[in-house]
Amino acid sequence: MPATPAWPPRSAPRLFVAEELAADRTIAIEGNQAHYLSRVMRVGEGDTIILCDDITGEWAAQIESVGKRRIEAAAVERLREKEAVPDFWLCPALVKKDRFDLILEKATELGVARIRPVVTRRCVVDKLNAERARTVTVEAAEQCARTALPIVDAPDKLDTLLRDWPQDRALLFADETGGEPASGAFTRLKGPSALLIGPEGGFDEAERAAIRALPQAVPIGLGPRILRAETAAIAATALWMAVAGDWADERAEIPTPVR
């Protein structure tokens, strides 16, 4: 006998929606998302899609109607609850748009809970397009089957970030002048953590001194080579997830890949 087809299909499109999902609730999908479903994925009435709301988790939904600018789908079955990601923040200095988009994308895929952009003296960029940042993180979450979106804050100046830093959170400071090997620091420290990455050209001496003066700061080294800001952010985050995050959790559910 032929195998029973998987439900929902592995190829089902996956989207985040703003409205909270519940069984049998009909959701209206409009704008670019509707265009993607109707024109790119060619969905029709009765087809199955996957919806996430960043509140209740992930749902299988059935297309009820397809219009030129609007699609309606009814939530049928909750597949997964909203995941609990590790309590890890990434605090990257702002860099040029495409490179910062890469940081946002990969931080989302790696499981970062919160992204706090930082403005330093050597930053060539001091603003972040919030709408674009959300689009990048949402699309990354859809691609990697993440059910919890990262929080993306408005940029803070470095002195503001340090002044308001929470007492119970370690600030792992990627210092190009050297520090404790990153893997050792990640293994040793327990509890809420954050990673601070500088801009191209690094922090200046006054900034470095201010960071090191923070009691929660832990200077770390990222190896013998000079890394671009985006490379440092991605590599160090991946290492933290492997050493102190949820990569080694054998209980972690591996979601069905969706392409």
ZADO-1210 file (C-alpha; in nm, 4 decimals, padded with zeros to 6 digits):
<atoms>
<atom x="00.0000" y="00.0000" z="00.0000" code="MET" pos="1"/>
<atom x="00.1261" y="00.3510" z="-00.0706" code="PRO" pos="2"/>
<atom x="00.2349" y="00.5547" z="00.2291" code="ALA" pos="3"/>
<atom x="-00.0138" y="00.8014" z="00.3697" code="THR" pos="4"/>
<atom x="00.0922" y="01.1523" z="00.2634" code="PRO" pos="5"/>
<atom x="00.2280" y="01.3677" z="00.5432" code="ALA" pos="6"/>
<atom x="-00.0085" y="01.6333" z="00.6766" code="TRP" pos="7"/>
<atom x="00.0474" y="01.9149" z="00.6554" code="PRO" pos="8"/>
<atom x="00.2555" y="01.8750" z="00.3383" code="PRO" pos="9"/>
<atom x="00.6281" y="01.9400" z="00.3786" code="ARG" pos="10"/>
<atom x="00.6082" y="02.1894" z="00.0941" code="SER" pos="11"/>
<atom x="00.3284" y="02.3977" z="00.2507" code="ALA" pos="12"/>
<atom x="00.4057" y="02.7729" z="00.2467" code="PRO" pos="13"/>
<atom x="00.4782" y="02.9194" z="00.5903" code="ARG" pos="14"/>
<atom x="00.3859" y="03.2734" z="00.6992" code="LEU" pos="15"/>
<atom x="00.3684" y="03.4903" z="01.0105" code="PHE" pos="16"/>
<atom x="00.0441" y="03.6795" z="01.0622" code="VAL" pos="17"/>
<atom x="-00.0400" y="03.9657" z="01.2981" code="ALA" pos="18"/>
<atom x="-00.3704" y="03.8264" z="01.4225" code="GLU" pos="19"/>
<atom x="-00.3814" y="03.5728" z="01.7054" code="GLU" pos="20"/>
<atom x="-00.4672" y="03.2255" z="01.5786" code="LEU" pos="21"/>
<atom x="-00.7233" y="02.9831" z="01.7212" code="ALA" pos="22"/>
<atom x="-00.9023" y="02.6721" z="01.6001" code="ALA" pos="23"/>
<atom x="-01.1526" y="02.7466" z="01.3210" code="ASP" pos="24"/>
<atom x="-01.0649" y="03.1174" z="01.3194" code="ARG" pos="25"/>
<atom x="-01.0536" y="03.2656" z="00.9698" code="THR" pos="26"/>
<atom x="-00.7556" y="03.4893" z="00.8946" code="ILE" pos="27"/>
<atom x="-00.7400" y="03.7451" z="00.6142" code="ALA" pos="28"/>
<atom x="-00.4047" y="03.7585" z="00.4346" code="ILE" pos="29"/>
<atom x="-00.3413" y="04.0678" z="00.2235" code="GLU" pos="30"/>
<atom x="-00.0676" y="04.2672" z="00.0543" code="GLY" pos="31"/>
<atom x="00.2663" y="04.1085" z="-00.0284" code="ASN" pos="32"/>
<atom x="00.1791" y="03.7904" z="00.1566" code="GLN" pos="33"/>
<atom x="-00.1345" y="03.7407" z="-00.0519" code="ALA" pos="34"/>
<atom x="00.0669" y="03.8064" z="-00.3684" code="HIS" pos="35"/>
<atom x="00.3268" y="03.5501" z="-00.2575" code="TYR" pos="36"/>
<atom x="00.0640" y="03.2831" z="-00.1929" code="LEU" pos="37"/>
<atom x="-00.1455" y="03.3407" z="-00.5021" code="SER" pos="38"/>
<atom x="00.1131" y="03.4402" z="-00.7638" code="ARG" pos="39"/>
<atom x="00.4310" y="03.2667" z="-00.6471" code="VAL" pos="40"/>
<atom x="00.3055" y="02.9576" z="-00.4624" code="MET" pos="41"/>
<atom x="-00.0132" y="02.9298" z="-00.6712" code="ARG" pos="42"/>
<atom x="-00.2309" y="02.8198" z="-00.3799" code="VAL" pos="43"/>
<atom x="-00.5979" y="02.7458" z="-00.4365" code="GLY" pos="44"/>
<atom x="-00.9069" y="02.6804" z="-00.2301" code="GLU" pos="45"/>
<atom x="-00.8606" y="02.3763" z="-00.0093" code="GLY" pos="46"/>
<atom x="-00.4799" y="02.3957" z="-00.0034" code="ASP" pos="47"/>
<atom x="-00.2927" y="02.3821" z="00.3264" code="THR" pos="48"/>
<atom x="-00.0562" y="02.6517" z="00.4508" code="ILE" pos="49"/>
<atom x="00.1310" y="02.7002" z="00.7795" code="ILE" pos="50"/>
<atom x="00.0628" y="03.0110" z="00.9872" code="LEU" pos="51"/>
<atom x="00.2439" y="03.1491" z="01.2937" code="CYS" pos="52"/>
<atom x="00.1330" y="03.4392" z="01.5118" code="ASP" pos="53"/>
<atom x="00.4241" y="03.4843" z="01.7566" code="ASP" pos="54"/>
<atom x="00.1656" y="03.4291" z="02.0326" code="ILE" pos="55"/>
<atom x="00.0161" y="03.0814" z="02.0283" code="THR" pos="56"/>
<atom x="00.2609" y="02.9021" z="01.7985" code="GLY" pos="57"/>
<atom x="00.2294" y="02.7309" z="01.4622" code="GLU" pos="58"/>
<atom x="-00.0927" y="02.6219" z="01.2926" code="TRP" pos="59"/>
<atom x="-00.1973" y="02.4300" z="00.9850" code="ALA" pos="60"/>
<atom x="-00.4581" y="02.6334" z="00.7999" code="ALA" pos="61"/>
<atom x="-00.6792" y="02.5659" z="00.4982" code="GLN" pos="62"/>
<atom x="-00.7348" y="02.8154" z="00.2191" code="ILE" pos="63"/>
<atom x="-01.1023" y="02.9141" z="00.2004" code="GLU" pos="64"/>
<atom x="-01.0923" y="03.1784" z="-00.0740" code="SER" pos="65"/>
<atom x="-00.8389" y="03.3346" z="-00.3084" code="VAL" pos="66"/>
<atom x="-00.8862" y="03.6845" z="-00.4490" code="GLY" pos="67"/>
<atom x="-00.6610" y="03.9245" z="-00.6346" code="LYS" pos="68"/>
<atom x="-00.5514" y="04.1078" z="-00.3205" code="ARG" pos="69"/>
<atom x="-00.6921" y="03.9002" z="-00.0362" code="ARG" pos="70"/>
<atom x="-00.6776" y="03.5385" z="00.0733" code="ILE" pos="71"/>
<atom x="-00.8759" y="03.3887" z="00.3583" code="GLU" pos="72"/>
<atom x="-00.7586" y="03.0830" z="00.5500" code="ALA" pos="73"/>
<atom x="-00.9047" y="02.8995" z="00.8487" code="ALA" pos="74"/>
<atom x="-00.6791" y="02.7664" z="01.1245" code="ALA" pos="75"/>
<atom x="-00.7387" y="02.3918" z="01.1509" code="VAL" pos="76"/>
<atom x="-00.4869" y="02.2427" z="01.3915" code="GLU" pos="77"/>
<atom x="-00.2097" y="02.3748" z="01.6142" code="ARG" pos="78"/>
<atom x="00.1113" y="02.1955" z="01.5250" code="LEU" pos="79"/>
<atom x="00.3521" y="02.3496" z="01.7778" code="ARG" pos="80"/>
<atom x="00.3330" y="02.5900" z="02.0683" code="GLU" pos="81"/>
<atom x="00.5434" y="02.9058" z="02.0598" code="LYS" pos="82"/>
<atom x="00.8980" y="02.7976" z="02.1309" code="GLU" pos="83"/>
<atom x="01.1072" y="02.9115" z="02.4255" code="ALA" pos="84"/>
<atom x="01.4333" y="03.0412" z="02.2802" code="VAL" pos="85"/>
<atom x="01.7506" y="03.0810" z="02.4930" code="PRO" pos="86"/>
<atom x="01.7754" y="03.4037" z="02.6926" code="ASP" pos="87"/>
<atom x="02.0466" y="03.5486" z="02.4718" code="PHE" pos="88"/>
<atom x="02.0691" y="03.9007" z="02.3316" code="TRP" pos="89"/>
<atom x="02.2840" y="04.0173" z="02.0438" code="LEU" pos="90"/>
<atom x="02.4048" y="04.3788" z="02.0633" code="CYS" pos="91"/>
<atom x="02.5701" y="04.4541" z="01.7283" code="PRO" pos="92"/>
<atom x="02.7031" y="04.7946" z="01.6318" code="ALA" pos="93"/>
<atom x="02.5259" y="04.9286" z="01.3248" code="LEU" pos="94"/>
<atom x="02.6985" y="04.8610" z="00.9928" code="VAL" pos="95"/>
<atom x="02.5952" y="04.9212" z="00.6323" code="LYS" pos="96"/>
<atom x="02.2455" y="04.8098" z="00.5360" code="LYS" pos="97"/>
<atom x="02.3160" y="04.4839" z="00.3518" code="ASP" pos="98"/>
<atom x="02.5621" y="04.3661" z="00.6139" code="ARG" pos="99"/>
<atom x="02.3273" y="04.4496" z="00.8989" code="PHE" pos="100"/>
<atom x="02.0463" y="04.2682" z="00.7173" code="ASP" pos="101"/>
<atom x="02.2727" y="03.9632" z="00.7209" code="LEU" pos="102"/>
<atom x="02.3228" y="03.9975" z="01.0970" code="ILE" pos="103"/>
<atom x="01.9463" y="04.0245" z="01.1516" code="LEU" pos="104"/>
<atom x="01.8764" y="03.7257" z="00.9292" code="GLU" pos="105"/>
<atom x="02.1351" y="03.4938" z="01.0815" code="LYS" pos="106"/>
<atom x="02.0651" y="03.6017" z="01.4402" code="ALA" pos="107"/>
<atom x="01.7029" y="03.5040" z="01.3821" code="THR" pos="108"/>
<atom x="01.7972" y="03.1680" z="01.2334" code="GLU" pos="109"/>
<atom x="02.0377" y="03.0970" z="01.5188" code="LEU" pos="110"/>
<atom x="01.7723" y="03.1560" z="01.7861" code="GLY" pos="111"/>
<atom x="01.8613" y="03.4948" z="01.9366" code="VAL" pos="112"/>
<atom x="01.5839" y="03.6214" z="02.1657" code="ALA" pos="113"/>
<atom x="01.6537" y="03.9931" z="02.1304" code="ARG" pos="114"/>
<atom x="01.8602" y="04.2173" z="01.9043" code="ILE" pos="115"/>
<atom x="01.9735" y="04.5517" z="02.0491" code="ARG" pos="116"/>
<atom x="02.1519" y="04.7592" z="01.7824" code="PRO" pos="117"/>
<atom x="02.4233" y="04.9918" z="01.9129" code="VAL" pos="118"/>
<atom x="02.5615" y="05.3207" z="01.7802" code="VAL" pos="119"/>
<atom x="02.9314" y="05.3788" z="01.8510" code="THR" pos="120"/>
<atom x="03.1759" y="05.6526" z="01.7520" code="ARG" pos="121"/>
<atom x="03.3094" y="05.4598" z="01.4519" code="ARG" pos="122"/>
<atom x="02.9706" y="05.3588" z="01.3130" code="CYS" pos="123"/>
<atom x="02.9114" y="05.4838" z="00.9595" code="VAL" pos="124"/>
<atom x="02.5367" y="05.4301" z="01.0104" code="VAL" pos="125"/>
<atom x="02.3306" y="05.5634" z="01.2995" code="ASP" pos="126"/>
<atom x="01.9741" y="05.4725" z="01.2014" code="LYS" pos="127"/>
<atom x="01.7821" y="05.1499" z="01.1488" code="LEU" pos="128"/>
<atom x="01.4764" y="05.1108" z="00.9259" code="ASN" pos="129"/>
<atom x="01.2418" y="04.9347" z="01.1687" code="ALA" pos="130"/>
<atom x="01.0032" y="04.8132" z="00.8978" code="GLU" pos="131"/>
<atom x="01.2850" y="04.6637" z="00.6941" code="ARG" pos="132"/>
<atom x="01.4355" y="04.5020" z="01.0051" code="ALA" pos="133"/>
<atom x="01.1039" y="04.3363" z="01.0849" code="ARG" pos="134"/>
<atom x="01.0670" y="04.2125" z="00.7272" code="THR" pos="135"/>
<atom x="01.4132" y="04.0557" z="00.7392" code="VAL" pos="136"/>
<atom x="01.3547" y="03.8823" z="01.0730" code="THR" pos="137"/>
<atom x="01.0070" y="03.7600" z="00.9802" code="VAL" pos="138"/>
<atom x="01.1263" y="03.6132" z="00.6505" code="GLU" pos="139"/>
<atom x="01.4195" y="03.4463" z="00.8285" code="ALA" pos="140"/>
<atom x="01.1857" y="03.2994" z="01.0910" code="ALA" pos="141"/>
<atom x="00.9545" y="03.1688" z="00.8199" code="GLU" pos="142"/>
<atom x="01.2462" y="03.0050" z="00.6389" code="GLN" pos="143"/>
<atom x="01.3949" y="02.8345" z="00.9457" code="CYS" pos="144"/>
<atom x="01.0606" y="02.7234" z="01.0971" code="ALA" pos="145"/>
<atom x="01.1032" y="02.9396" z="01.4052" code="ARG" pos="146"/>
<atom x="00.7799" y="03.0093" z="01.5954" code="THR" pos="147"/>
<atom x="00.9013" y="03.3013" z="01.8122" code="ALA" pos="148"/>
<atom x="01.0188" y="03.6220" z="01.6490" code="LEU" pos="149"/>
<atom x="01.3163" y="03.8035" z="01.8008" code="PRO" pos="150"/>
<atom x="01.2587" y="04.1431" z="01.9564" code="ILE" pos="151"/>
<atom x="01.4418" y="04.4105" z="01.7556" code="VAL" pos="152"/>
<atom x="01.4968" y="04.7323" z="01.9493" code="ASP" pos="153"/>
<atom x="01.5592" y="05.0806" z="01.8177" code="ALA" pos="154"/>
<atom x="01.9324" y="05.1627" z="01.8186" code="PRO" pos="155"/>
<atom x="02.0865" y="05.2917" z="02.1412" code="ASP" pos="156"/>
<atom x="02.4066" y="05.4878" z="02.1810" code="LYS" pos="157"/>
<atom x="02.6737" y="05.2833" z="02.3550" code="LEU" pos="158"/>
<atom x="02.6778" y="05.5018" z="02.6664" code="ASP" pos="159"/>
<atom x="02.2999" y="05.4629" z="02.7004" code="THR" pos="160"/>
<atom x="02.3240" y="05.0872" z="02.6622" code="LEU" pos="161"/>
<atom x="02.5900" y="05.0647" z="02.9333" code="LEU" pos="162"/>
<atom x="02.4133" y="05.3059" z="03.1681" code="ARG" pos="163"/>
<atom x="02.0894" y="05.1050" z="03.1607" code="ASP" pos="164"/>
<atom x="02.2434" y="04.7569" z="03.1471" code="TRP" pos="165"/>
<atom x="02.0549" y="04.5051" z="03.3691" code="PRO" pos="166"/>
<atom x="02.2493" y="04.3868" z="03.6727" code="GLN" pos="167"/>
<atom x="02.1619" y="04.0199" z="03.6227" code="ASP" pos="168"/>
<atom x="02.2810" y="03.9864" z="03.2595" code="ARG" pos="169"/>
<atom x="02.6387" y="03.9152" z="03.1561" code="ALA" pos="170"/>
<atom x="02.7684" y="04.1335" z="02.8720" code="LEU" pos="171"/>
<atom x="03.0110" y="03.9301" z="02.6633" code="LEU" pos="172"/>
<atom x="03.2287" y="04.1927" z="02.5006" code="PHE" pos="173"/>
<atom x="03.4074" y="04.0884" z="02.1791" code="ALA" pos="174"/>
<atom x="03.7300" y="04.2839" z="02.2339" code="ASP" pos="175"/>
<atom x="03.9716" y="04.2857" z="01.9414" code="GLU" pos="176"/>
<atom x="04.2566" y="04.3572" z="02.1843" code="THR" pos="177"/>
<atom x="04.1981" y="04.0218" z="02.3519" code="GLY" pos="178"/>
<atom x="04.0112" y="03.8579" z="02.6351" code="GLY" pos="179"/>
<atom x="03.9092" y="03.5220" z="02.7744" code="GLU" pos="180"/>
<atom x="03.8618" y="03.2613" z="02.4980" code="PRO" pos="181"/>
<atom x="03.4987" y="03.2791" z="02.3947" code="ALA" pos="182"/>
<atom x="03.4212" y="02.9086" z="02.4343" code="SER" pos="183"/>
<atom x="03.5558" y="02.9099" z="02.7911" code="GLY" pos="184"/>
<atom x="03.3556" y="03.2189" z="02.8878" code="ALA" pos="185"/>
<atom x="03.0386" y="03.0790" z="02.7331" code="PHE" pos="186"/>
<atom x="03.0827" y="02.7512" z="02.9226" code="THR" pos="187"/>
<atom x="03.1618" y="02.9206" z="03.2551" code="ARG" pos="188"/>
<atom x="02.8812" y="03.1742" z="03.2621" code="LEU" pos="189"/>
<atom x="02.5270" y="03.0725" z="03.3452" code="LYS" pos="190"/>
<atom x="02.2062" y="03.2675" z="03.3228" code="GLY" pos="191"/>
<atom x="02.0986" y="03.5544" z="03.0972" code="PRO" pos="192"/>
<atom x="02.3709" y="03.6680" z="02.8579" code="SER" pos="193"/>
<atom x="02.4321" y="03.9151" z="02.5776" code="ALA" pos="194"/>
<atom x="02.7009" y="03.9610" z="02.3161" code="LEU" pos="195"/>
<atom x="02.8372" y="04.3042" z="02.2218" code="LEU" pos="196"/>
<atom x="03.0001" y="04.3348" z="01.8788" code="ILE" pos="197"/>
<atom x="03.1732" y="04.6515" z="01.7572" code="GLY" pos="198"/>
<atom x="03.1594" y="04.8211" z="01.4167" code="PRO" pos="199"/>
<atom x="03.4137" y="04.8121" z="01.1358" code="GLU" pos="200"/>
<atom x="03.7265" y="04.9592" z="01.2909" code="GLY" pos="201"/>
<atom x="03.6238" y="04.8415" z="01.6363" code="GLY" pos="202"/>
<atom x="03.5648" y="05.0422" z="01.9524" code="PHE" pos="203"/>
<atom x="03.7880" y="05.3354" z="02.0366" code="ASP" pos="204"/>
<atom x="03.9932" y="05.3380" z="02.3567" code="GLU" pos="205"/>
<atom x="03.7428" y="05.5420" z="02.5569" code="ALA" pos="206"/>
<atom x="03.4566" y="05.3106" z="02.4573" code="GLU" pos="207"/>
<atom x="03.6620" y="05.0026" z="02.5383" code="ARG" pos="208"/>
<atom x="03.7452" y="05.1431" z="02.8825" code="ALA" pos="209"/>
<atom x="03.3790" y="05.2254" z="02.9499" code="ALA" pos="210"/>
<atom x="03.2711" y="04.8731" z="02.8561" code="ILE" pos="211"/>
<atom x="03.5395" y="04.7093" z="03.0682" code="ARG" pos="212"/>
<atom x="03.4372" y="04.9268" z="03.3629" code="ALA" pos="213"/>
<atom x="03.0891" y="04.7713" z="03.3613" code="LEU" pos="214"/>
<atom x="03.0812" y="04.4987" z="03.6308" code="PRO" pos="215"/>
<atom x="02.8746" y="04.2679" z="03.4095" code="GLN" pos="216"/>
<atom x="03.1165" y="04.2948" z="03.1149" code="ALA" pos="217"/>
<atom x="03.3308" y="03.9943" z="03.0246" code="VAL" pos="218"/>
<atom x="03.5919" y="04.0645" z="02.7535" code="PRO" pos="219"/>
<atom x="03.6279" y="03.7711" z="02.5165" code="ILE" pos="220"/>
<atom x="03.8505" y="03.6872" z="02.2226" code="GLY" pos="221"/>
<atom x="03.7280" y="03.5434" z="01.8915" code="LEU" pos="222"/>
<atom x="04.0448" y="03.3800" z="01.7665" code="GLY" pos="223"/>
<atom x="04.3635" y="03.4919" z="01.5945" code="PRO" pos="224"/>
<atom x="04.2111" y="03.6501" z="01.2831" code="ARG" pos="225"/>
<atom x="04.0470" y="03.9877" z="01.2282" code="ILE" pos="226"/>
<atom x="03.6770" y="03.9316" z="01.1609" code="LEU" pos="227"/>
<atom x="03.4324" y="04.1603" z="00.9902" code="ARG" pos="228"/>
<atom x="03.1602" y="04.2854" z="01.2224" code="ALA" pos="229"/>
<atom x="02.8939" y="04.0626" z="01.0670" code="GLU" pos="230"/>
<atom x="03.1233" y="03.7579" z="01.0724" code="THR" pos="231"/>
<atom x="03.2030" y="03.8131" z="01.4406" code="ALA" pos="232"/>
<atom x="02.8353" y="03.8490" z="01.5301" code="ALA" pos="233"/>
<atom x="02.7319" y="03.5332" z="01.3452" code="ILE" pos="234"/>
<atom x="03.0277" y="03.3172" z="01.4484" code="ALA" pos="235"/>
<atom x="03.0135" y="03.4122" z="01.8159" code="ALA" pos="236"/>
<atom x="02.6370" y="03.3643" z="01.8325" code="THR" pos="237"/>
<atom x="02.6686" y="03.0201" z="01.6741" code="ALA" pos="238"/>
<atom x="02.9380" y="02.9264" z="01.9251" code="LEU" pos="239"/>
<atom x="02.7249" y="03.0456" z="02.2176" code="TRP" pos="240"/>
<atom x="02.4280" y="02.8410" z="02.0938" code="MET" pos="241"/>
<atom x="02.6475" y="02.5318" z="02.0656" code="ALA" pos="242"/>
<atom x="02.8116" y="02.5733" z="02.4061" code="VAL" pos="243"/>
<atom x="02.5438" y="02.7366" z="02.6225" code="ALA" pos="244"/>
<atom x="02.2271" y="02.7498" z="02.4107" code="GLY" pos="245"/>
<atom x="01.9799" y="02.4942" z="02.2818" code="ASP" pos="246"/>
<atom x="02.1801" y="02.3229" z="02.0089" code="TRP" pos="247"/>
<atom x="02.2917" y="02.0463" z="02.2431" code="ALA" pos="248"/>
<atom x="01.9432" y="01.9898" z="02.3901" code="ASP" pos="249"/>
<atom x="01.8473" y="01.6377" z="02.2857" code="GLU" pos="250"/>
<atom x="01.4863" y="01.7139" z="02.3752" code="ARG" pos="251"/>
<atom x="01.4665" y="01.9931" z="02.1212" code="ALA" pos="252"/>
<atom x="01.2101" y="01.9293" z="01.8521" code="GLU" pos="253"/>
<atom x="01.3427" y="01.9306" z="01.4975" code="ILE" pos="254"/>
<atom x="01.0769" y="02.1001" z="01.2831" code="PRO" pos="255"/>
<atom x="00.9803" y="01.9750" z="00.9418" code="THR" pos="256"/>
<atom x="01.1872" y="02.1657" z="00.6848" code="PRO" pos="257"/>
<atom x="00.9761" y="02.3951" z="00.4699" code="VAL" pos="258"/>
<atom x="01.1023" y="02.5361" z="00.1426" code="ARG" pos="259"/>
</atoms>
